[in-house]
């Protein structure tokens, strides 16, 4: 199963915003002002493969 973790980082502060089943679903949870350049605003979406 593949999951996508949405997280935000500013220097040494990291916040996990959620775990989602698709990249699109994760992007829907980024504030509207930051979606276009979300990586420049400190948001990251990382893919993880989980064992079933």
Jmol script that loads the backbone (N, CA, C; Angstrom):
load data "model"
ATOM      1  N   UNK A   1       0.854  -1.167   0.000  1.00  0.00           N
ATOM      2  CA  UNK A   1       0.000   0.000   0.000  1.00  0.00           C
ATOM      3  C   UNK A   1       0.904   1.235   0.000  1.00  0.00           C
ATOM      4  N   UNK A   2       0.591   2.185  -0.846  1.00  0.00           N
ATOM      5  CA  UNK A   2       1.353   3.426  -0.929  1.00  0.00           C
ATOM      6  C   UNK A   2       0.600   4.526  -0.202  1.00  0.00           C
ATOM      7  N   UNK A   3       1.322   5.271   0.642  1.00  0.00           N
ATOM      8  CA  UNK A   3       0.740   6.406   1.338  1.00  0.00           C
ATOM      9  C   UNK A   3       1.605   7.630   1.082  1.00  0.00           C
ATOM     10  N   UNK A   4       1.005   8.785   1.280  1.00  0.00           N
ATOM     11  CA  UNK A   4       1.700  10.050   1.066  1.00  0.00           C
ATOM     12  C   UNK A   4       1.575  10.886   2.332  1.00  0.00           C
ATOM     13  N   UNK A   5       2.721  11.317   2.849  1.00  0.00           N
ATOM     14  CA  UNK A   5       2.750  12.102   4.077  1.00  0.00           C
ATOM     15  C   UNK A   5       2.976  13.556   3.701  1.00  0.00           C
ATOM     16  N   UNK A   6       2.074  14.409   4.164  1.00  0.00           N
ATOM     17  CA  UNK A   6       2.204  15.854   3.977  1.00  0.00           C
ATOM     18  C   UNK A   6       2.824  16.421   5.240  1.00  0.00           C
ATOM     19  N   UNK A   7       3.969  17.087   5.073  1.00  0.00           N
ATOM     20  CA  UNK A   7       4.621  17.688   6.224  1.00  0.00           C
ATOM     21  C   UNK A   7       5.153  19.064   5.864  1.00  0.00           C
ATOM     22  N   UNK A   8       5.342  19.869   6.904  1.00  0.00           N
ATOM     23  CA  UNK A   8       5.791  21.248   6.757  1.00  0.00           C
ATOM     24  C   UNK A   8       7.011  21.451   7.631  1.00  0.00           C
ATOM     25  N   UNK A   9       8.007  22.173   7.126  1.00  0.00           N
ATOM     26  CA  UNK A   9       9.225  22.413   7.894  1.00  0.00           C
ATOM     27  C   UNK A   9       9.667  23.852   7.753  1.00  0.00           C
ATOM     28  N   UNK A  10      10.033  24.441   8.887  1.00  0.00           N
ATOM     29  CA  UNK A  10      10.656  25.756   8.925  1.00  0.00           C
ATOM     30  C   UNK A  10      11.842  25.640   9.868  1.00  0.00           C
ATOM     31  N   UNK A  11      13.031  25.634   9.286  1.00  0.00           N
ATOM     32  CA  UNK A  11      14.275  25.423  10.025  1.00  0.00           C
ATOM     33  C   UNK A  11      14.208  24.100  10.783  1.00  0.00           C
ATOM     34  N   UNK A  12      14.222  24.119  12.115  1.00  0.00           N
ATOM     35  CA  UNK A  12      14.225  22.865  12.864  1.00  0.00           C
ATOM     36  C   UNK A  12      12.847  22.477  13.391  1.00  0.00           C
ATOM     37  N   UNK A  13      11.806  23.153  12.950  1.00  0.00           N
ATOM     38  CA  UNK A  13      10.434  22.830  13.342  1.00  0.00           C
ATOM     39  C   UNK A  13       9.777  22.027  12.220  1.00  0.00           C
ATOM     40  N   UNK A  14       9.271  20.843  12.540  1.00  0.00           N
ATOM     41  CA  UNK A  14       8.612  19.989  11.559  1.00  0.00           C
ATOM     42  C   UNK A  14       7.228  19.621  12.077  1.00  0.00           C
ATOM     43  N   UNK A  15       6.218  19.754  11.231  1.00  0.00           N
ATOM     44  CA  UNK A  15       4.849  19.384  11.581  1.00  0.00           C
ATOM     45  C   UNK A  15       4.324  18.397  10.545  1.00  0.00           C
ATOM     46  N   UNK A  16       3.799  17.269  11.005  1.00  0.00           N
ATOM     47  CA  UNK A  16       3.132  16.310  10.128  1.00  0.00           C
ATOM     48  C   UNK A  16       1.694  16.779   9.976  1.00  0.00           C
ATOM     49  N   UNK A  17       1.263  17.038   8.756  1.00  0.00           N
ATOM     50  CA  UNK A  17      -0.093  17.548   8.514  1.00  0.00           C
ATOM     51  C   UNK A  17      -1.083  16.447   8.193  1.00  0.00           C
ATOM     52  N   UNK A  18      -0.583  15.269   7.783  1.00  0.00           N
ATOM     53  CA  UNK A  18      -1.513  14.181   7.504  1.00  0.00           C
ATOM     54  C   UNK A  18      -0.901  13.096   6.642  1.00  0.00           C
ATOM     55  N   UNK A  19      -1.603  11.966   6.600  1.00  0.00           N
ATOM     56  CA  UNK A  19      -1.234  10.826   5.775  1.00  0.00           C
ATOM     57  C   UNK A  19      -2.401  10.561   4.835  1.00  0.00           C
ATOM     58  N   UNK A  20      -2.117  10.482   3.528  1.00  0.00           N
ATOM     59  CA  UNK A  20      -3.169  10.410   2.522  1.00  0.00           C
ATOM     60  C   UNK A  20      -2.905   9.280   1.540  1.00  0.00           C
ATOM     61  N   UNK A  21      -3.923   8.912   0.783  1.00  0.00           N
ATOM     62  CA  UNK A  21      -3.810   7.818  -0.166  1.00  0.00           C
ATOM     63  C   UNK A  21      -3.380   8.274  -1.561  1.00  0.00           C
ATOM     64  N   UNK A  22      -3.332   9.582  -1.802  1.00  0.00           N
ATOM     65  CA  UNK A  22      -2.880  10.083  -3.107  1.00  0.00           C
ATOM     66  C   UNK A  22      -2.215  11.444  -2.940  1.00  0.00           C
ATOM     67  N   UNK A  23      -1.393  11.794  -3.918  1.00  0.00           N
ATOM     68  CA  UNK A  23      -0.736  13.104  -3.909  1.00  0.00           C
ATOM     69  C   UNK A  23      -1.774  14.213  -4.021  1.00  0.00           C
ATOM     70  N   UNK A  24      -2.783  14.004  -4.866  1.00  0.00           N
ATOM     71  CA  UNK A  24      -3.816  15.020  -5.054  1.00  0.00           C
ATOM     72  C   UNK A  24      -4.560  15.297  -3.749  1.00  0.00           C
ATOM     73  N   UNK A  25      -4.859  14.240  -3.006  1.00  0.00           N
ATOM     74  CA  UNK A  25      -5.554  14.414  -1.732  1.00  0.00           C
ATOM     75  C   UNK A  25      -4.676  15.196  -0.752  1.00  0.00           C
ATOM     76  N   UNK A  26      -3.386  14.906  -0.735  1.00  0.00           N
ATOM     77  CA  UNK A  26      -2.460  15.636   0.142  1.00  0.00           C
ATOM     78  C   UNK A  26      -2.397  17.115  -0.256  1.00  0.00           C
ATOM     79  N   UNK A  27      -2.322  17.377  -1.568  1.00  0.00           N
ATOM     80  CA  UNK A  27      -2.260  18.770  -2.035  1.00  0.00           C
ATOM     81  C   UNK A  27      -3.530  19.542  -1.678  1.00  0.00           C
ATOM     82  N   UNK A  28      -4.675  18.853  -1.593  1.00  0.00           N
ATOM     83  CA  UNK A  28      -5.929  19.510  -1.218  1.00  0.00           C
ATOM     84  C   UNK A  28      -5.903  20.042   0.214  1.00  0.00           C
ATOM     85  N   UNK A  29      -4.986  19.578   1.035  1.00  0.00           N
ATOM     86  CA  UNK A  29      -4.902  20.012   2.428  1.00  0.00           C
ATOM     87  C   UNK A  29      -3.849  21.090   2.657  1.00  0.00           C
ATOM     88  N   UNK A  30      -3.204  21.540   1.582  1.00  0.00           N
ATOM     89  CA  UNK A  30      -2.269  22.668   1.664  1.00  0.00           C
ATOM     90  C   UNK A  30      -3.092  23.946   1.528  1.00  0.00           C
ATOM     91  N   UNK A  31      -2.827  24.963   2.367  1.00  0.00           N
ATOM     92  CA  UNK A  31      -3.582  26.216   2.245  1.00  0.00           C
ATOM     93  C   UNK A  31      -3.544  26.765   0.813  1.00  0.00           C
ATOM     94  N   UNK A  32      -4.667  27.316   0.362  1.00  0.00           N
ATOM     95  CA  UNK A  32      -4.822  27.773  -1.026  1.00  0.00           C
ATOM     96  C   UNK A  32      -3.710  28.703  -1.500  1.00  0.00           C
ATOM     97  N   UNK A  33      -3.225  29.571  -0.647  1.00  0.00           N
ATOM     98  CA  UNK A  33      -2.188  30.521  -1.048  1.00  0.00           C
ATOM     99  C   UNK A  33      -0.855  29.842  -1.327  1.00  0.00           C
ATOM    100  N   UNK A  34      -0.667  28.628  -0.814  1.00  0.00           N
ATOM    101  CA  UNK A  34       0.629  27.968  -0.899  1.00  0.00           C
ATOM    102  C   UNK A  34       0.681  26.797  -1.874  1.00  0.00           C
ATOM    103  N   UNK A  35      -0.436  26.425  -2.494  1.00  0.00           N
ATOM    104  CA  UNK A  35      -0.477  25.212  -3.314  1.00  0.00           C
ATOM    105  C   UNK A  35       0.454  25.298  -4.518  1.00  0.00           C
ATOM    106  N   UNK A  36       0.473  26.413  -5.207  1.00  0.00           N
ATOM    107  CA  UNK A  36       1.247  26.520  -6.439  1.00  0.00           C
ATOM    108  C   UNK A  36       2.747  26.291  -6.197  1.00  0.00           C
ATOM    109  N   UNK A  37       3.295  26.922  -5.196  1.00  0.00           N
ATOM    110  CA  UNK A  37       4.729  26.801  -4.877  1.00  0.00           C
ATOM    111  C   UNK A  37       4.908  26.167  -3.504  1.00  0.00           C
ATOM    112  N   UNK A  38       4.205  25.060  -3.272  1.00  0.00           N
ATOM    113  CA  UNK A  38       4.165  24.493  -1.919  1.00  0.00           C
ATOM    114  C   UNK A  38       5.539  24.105  -1.384  1.00  0.00           C
ATOM    115  N   UNK A  39       6.445  23.649  -2.240  1.00  0.00           N
ATOM    116  CA  UNK A  39       7.770  23.269  -1.754  1.00  0.00           C
ATOM    117  C   UNK A  39       8.570  24.493  -1.314  1.00  0.00           C
ATOM    118  N   UNK A  40       8.378  25.608  -1.974  1.00  0.00           N
ATOM    119  CA  UNK A  40       9.062  26.837  -1.578  1.00  0.00           C
ATOM    120  C   UNK A  40       8.503  27.395  -0.274  1.00  0.00           C
ATOM    121  N   UNK A  41       7.288  27.021   0.063  1.00  0.00           N
ATOM    122  CA  UNK A  41       6.640  27.496   1.292  1.00  0.00           C
ATOM    123  C   UNK A  41       6.892  26.558   2.472  1.00  0.00           C
ATOM    124  N   UNK A  42       7.702  25.523   2.273  1.00  0.00           N
ATOM    125  CA  UNK A  42       8.054  24.626   3.367  1.00  0.00           C
ATOM    126  C   UNK A  42       7.251  23.343   3.443  1.00  0.00           C
ATOM    127  N   UNK A  43       6.317  23.145   2.506  1.00  0.00           N
ATOM    128  CA  UNK A  43       5.511  21.920   2.496  1.00  0.00           C
ATOM    129  C   UNK A  43       6.208  20.845   1.668  1.00  0.00           C
ATOM    130  N   UNK A  44       6.054  19.601   2.094  1.00  0.00           N
ATOM    131  CA  UNK A  44       6.638  18.476   1.379  1.00  0.00           C
ATOM    132  C   UNK A  44       5.643  17.324   1.387  1.00  0.00           C
ATOM    133  N   UNK A  45       5.623  16.575   0.303  1.00  0.00           N
ATOM    134  CA  UNK A  45       4.809  15.364   0.218  1.00  0.00           C
ATOM    135  C   UNK A  45       5.768  14.231  -0.101  1.00  0.00           C
ATOM    136  N   UNK A  46       5.800  13.261   0.789  1.00  0.00           N
ATOM    137  CA  UNK A  46       6.722  12.138   0.623  1.00  0.00           C
ATOM    138  C   UNK A  46       5.936  10.832   0.509  1.00  0.00           C
ATOM    139  N   UNK A  47       6.367  10.002  -0.411  1.00  0.00           N
ATOM    140  CA  UNK A  47       5.710   8.716  -0.664  1.00  0.00           C
ATOM    141  C   UNK A  47       6.348   7.627   0.183  1.00  0.00           C
ATOM    142  N   UNK A  48       5.503   6.808   0.794  1.00  0.00           N
ATOM    143  CA  UNK A  48       5.963   5.662   1.585  1.00  0.00           C
ATOM    144  C   UNK A  48       5.215   4.419   1.155  1.00  0.00           C
ATOM    145  N   UNK A  49       5.932   3.323   1.052  1.00  0.00           N
ATOM    146  CA  UNK A  49       5.330   2.028   0.726  1.00  0.00           C
ATOM    147  C   UNK A  49       5.196   1.245   2.038  1.00  0.00           C
ATOM    148  N   UNK A  50       3.954   0.893   2.386  1.00  0.00           N
ATOM    149  CA  UNK A  50       3.692   0.152   3.614  1.00  0.00           C
ATOM    150  C   UNK A  50       3.463  -1.316   3.289  1.00  0.00           C
ATOM    151  N   UNK A  51       3.924  -2.171   4.157  1.00  0.00           N
ATOM    152  CA  UNK A  51       3.678  -3.602   4.009  1.00  0.00           C
ATOM    153  C   UNK A  51       2.226  -3.898   4.381  1.00  0.00           C
ATOM    154  N   UNK A  52       1.588  -4.748   3.608  1.00  0.00           N
ATOM    155  CA  UNK A  52       0.189  -5.116   3.899  1.00  0.00           C
ATOM    156  C   UNK A  52       0.108  -6.127   5.006  1.00  0.00           C
TER     157      UNK A  52
END
end "model"
wireframe off; spacefill off
backbone 0.3
color backbone group
